[in-house]
């Protein structure tokens, strides 16, 4: 496959290049920090930001929610089908 942008450096304004399923876990960080979250079914998502802040966010289904997180907690998360965009 030809990618006309493969020689360009990605910035925060660029679309994500990585996608990964998120299994909420109270004890483990994600394999990489996100640039955004997506949910199949919207709801609450308890997160730890890359800066270490812990908060509960409310994510709508099917929309990319721009937030850089390192952990998605099982406790307090009701949204399902979570995908990290990196």
N, C-alpha and C positions, 0 to 999 in steps of 0.2 A: 504494500500500500504506500502510495506517495503522500507525504505530509509536507505541504509547502511551508509550514511554520516550524519545522524541526530544528532549524538553525537560530530561531529567535528565543531569547530568554524570557521565561514567564515572569509576569509581575502580578501584584495583587489585583489588578484590573483585568487580568487574563482569565479566560474560562478555566475551570479545574481540569487537570489532566489525569487525576487518579480518582477512582471510586472504590469504596469498600463497605461491606456490610458491617453494621455495628451491633454487637451484642452487649447491652448495658451490663455493667459489672461494678459493684461497689468497691472492689479491691484492686482492679487493674486499669492502667492507662491504655489508651488506644495505641495501635502500632505506629501511628503517625498523627500529628495534629491535623485538624480539619481546617478548611477554609469556609465550609458551609455544611449545614445538615439538611437532609431531606427525609420526610416521613411519608410512608404509605397511608397511615392513619394518623391524623393530627392529635395533639395533646400536649401534656407537660413533658419536658425533658430536663432532668436535673443534670447539670454539667459542672466540670471544673475547667475554667479557661486556661489558656497557655500561661497566663500571668498568675494563676493559682486561686482565682476567685471562684467561689461556689455559689450557684444560683439556679433557680428553676425558670426555664424559658417556656414559652408556649408557641409551638410550631404548627403551622397549617399543613394539611396533606398536600403533597405534590409541589410544594414551593421550596426553593432553596433559601434557607435562612442563613445569612452570612454571619458566621461566628467561628472564632478559632478556639477549639476546645481540645483538651488532652484526655478527658475522661467523661464518659456518659454513665451516670449512676443508675443501677437497677431500682433502688429505693427512690421513689418520687417520680419515676418516669412512667407515663401512661401511653405516650405515642408509640406506635409499632411500625415495623418495616423500616427501621432507620438505616440510612446510608450516609457515610461520610464522603464529602467531596474535598479532594486535596490537590 
